[in-house]
C-alpha cells in the first residue's frame, strides 16, 4: 500500500497538473471504487463542471478541493494508481474513473484489486465519511513537531515502537515499509516499548523519521517488485534502491554486514538488523 512518500509525490504532481483545471466530463464504473455513492451517476453529477482549486494530502488520503465547495477524496488502497493521460492514449485494464478536463488531458484512476476508492463529499461530512481523518496524528512532512514535543508523546506510551509508528492517531501516513526503514536508521528494534527510550534515542528516532521520509519523497517513493506503485506519469519511484532493511532478508546489513532478519510482528512482516538495532 502506498505510504506517505508515495502519496506526497503524487500530491505534488497533481498540484502542478490539475489545480486550476475545470472538469468537462467524467466516466465512472465499478461499484467497489464508488462504493460510497448510490450510483456512478451520482458521483459524475457532483464532479462535472467543477474546477479543482487545490489538492491536499491527509495521511494516506488525497483530497481535491472543488470550487463547488465539495471535496473529491481518493484513497489508493493496495494497488490504486492515478495517471495523467491524453484522451488518445489507450485505456488500461482496471481503469474505473476517467476525468476529462476542458483544457484537454485526463486524470485516470486504475485499481486492479479495487481496495482503493474515490468519492465526493462536503468538508463537514468528511470526518464522518472517513473517521480516521478526524483523528489523525501529526504529519511529519507537513507539520513536524520539535523533537522535545515528539519525546513527550513517546514517553506516555508503552506501545512497541513499530506499532506506534504505524498508528495513524499517533503519526499520519506511515506503514510497513517506512516504519522498518526509520527504526533501522535510528538503531532501534521494532519491539522496544516507546517509553523505554533514552533522551538520545528519542532524538535519534525523531531525526530518523524526518530524514527518512524527506529522502523517500526526494526519490519519489518506493516501487517494489510487484510494480504496484507508479507516479502520475507512470514512472517508478527510486527509493527502494536505498532501502536498508525492507525486503532485504538474508542479505548483508549495509552497515555491519550481519544478515537482515525477517519476523512476524503484529501480523506484519518486519525486517531488521539484529546487530544494529537494540
C-alpha positions, 0 to 999 in steps of 0.5 A: 500500500502506498505510504506517505512518500508515495502519496506526497509525490503524487500530491505534488504532481497533481498540484502542478497538473490539475489545480486550476483545471475545470472538469468537462466530463467524467466516466465512472464504473465499478461499484467497489471504487464508488462504493460510497455513492448510490450510483456512478451517476451520482458521483459524475453529477457532483464532479462535472463542471467543477474546477479543482482549486487545490489538492491536499494530502491527509495521511494516506488520503488525497483530497481535491478541493472543488470550487463547488465547495465539495471535496473529491477524496481518493484513497489508493488502497493496495494497488490504486494508481492515478495517471495523467493521460491524453484522451488518445492514449489507450485505456488500461485494464482496471481503469474505473474513473476517467476525468476529462478536463476542458483544457484537454488531458485526463486524470485516470484512476486504475485499481486492479484489486479495487481496495482503493476508492474515490468519492465526493463529499462536503468538508463537514461530512468528511470526518464522518465519511472517513473517521480516521481523518478526524483523528489523525496524528501529526504529519511529519512532512507537513507539520513536524513537531520539535523533537522535545514535543515528539519525546513527550508523546513517546514517553506516555506510551508503552506501545512497541515502537513499530506499532506506534509508528504505524498508528495513524492517531499517533503519526499520519501516513506511515506503514510497513515499509517506512516504519522498518526503514526509520527504526533501522536508521535510528538503531532501534528494534521494532519491539522496544516499548516507546517509553523505554527510550533514552533522551538520545534515542528519542532524538535519534528516532525523531531525526530518523523519521524526518530524514527518512521520509524527506529522502523517500519523497526526494526519490519519489517513493518506493516501487517494489517488485510487484510494480504496484506503485507508479507516479502520475506519469507512470514512472517508478519511484527510486527509493527502494534502491536505498532501502536498508532493511525492507525486503532485504532478508538474508542479505548483508546489513549495509552497515555491519554486514550481519544478515537482515532478519525477517519476523512476524510482528503484529501480523506484519512482516518486519525486517531488521538488523539484529546487530544494529538495532537494540 
